[in-house]
Amino acid sequence: MRKALLIICGAALALAFAPLPGMAQPAPDGVYVDRPATKRVPPRRVRHTTGQIACGRYGCVRIPPNCHPEQSYDWRGNPTGSDAIVCR
């Protein structure tokens, strides 16, 4: 039983550390050769539309066109410190 378990563990370790195809392999002179470099594509720039920003309880957001921010008030008429978005 122990002998069979040792053979199975040894085989599993041998497979775990076996080199896989596509991994860097040493060249005949001992220098590792890697895959050729791929061409890197620069990230695209995103142009943001100009507009207004309204800040509320959960952060600031850009508001859609034809809308504008106004001061919001609580039920007593006190200013809340956040903006309300009003669209036409």
N, C-alpha and C positions, 0 to 999 in steps of 0.2 A: 504494500500500500504506500509506504513512504517512498520507495524507489520510483513508483509510477508518478507520484506527486512531484518529485524532484525533476523527472524528465519533462513533465508538462510545464513546470515553472521555467525550466531552462529553455524550452522551445519558445515559450511566450516572450522571454527576455530577448532571445535571439531575433525574433520577429520585430520586437519593439524598437531595437536599435539598428535594424537593417536599413541601409541607405535607400531612399525612395527615388524613383526616376524624376528628374527635374531639379534635384538638389545639386548644389555646387559640388563638382567632383575635382579632385586634384589633377592638374595637368602632369605630364611626364616629368617636368622639371620641379614639381612640388608646389607650384603657385596655383591657387584656386581660381577657377574660371567661372564666372557668373553669367547669367543670361544677358543678352545685349540690352542696352538701355532703351527704354521706350520714349517716344516724343511726348513731352508734357504739354498739355493744353492749358493756357492760362484761364483763370475763372472769368466769366463774363461780368461786366459791370451792369448793375441795375440802376436805371434812372428813376428816381422817385418823382412823382408829380408834386408840383407845388400846391400847397393848401394850408389849411389851418389845423392846429392841434388843440384838442380839448383834454383836460385832465380831470379825472373823476376819482372815485374811491379806489378803484383797482389799477390805476396807472394812467398814463397819457396815451392817446391814440390819435391817429390822423383821421379827420372827419371827411365825409364825401363832399363833392361839389354841391352847390346850392344849399349848404347848411352852414350854420355859424354857431359858435359857443356863446352861451349866456350864463350869467351867475345864477346858481340854483339856490332856493330858499327852503327852509323847513316849514312845517305847518304853522309855526308861530310868526313867520316872516323874517326869521334870522337867516343871514347868509350861511351856507354850509361849507364854503371854501372849495367846492368842486364845481365843475362846469356842467351845464345841461346843453345837449345838442338840439338845436331848433332848425328844422328844414322847412323850406317854402313849399 
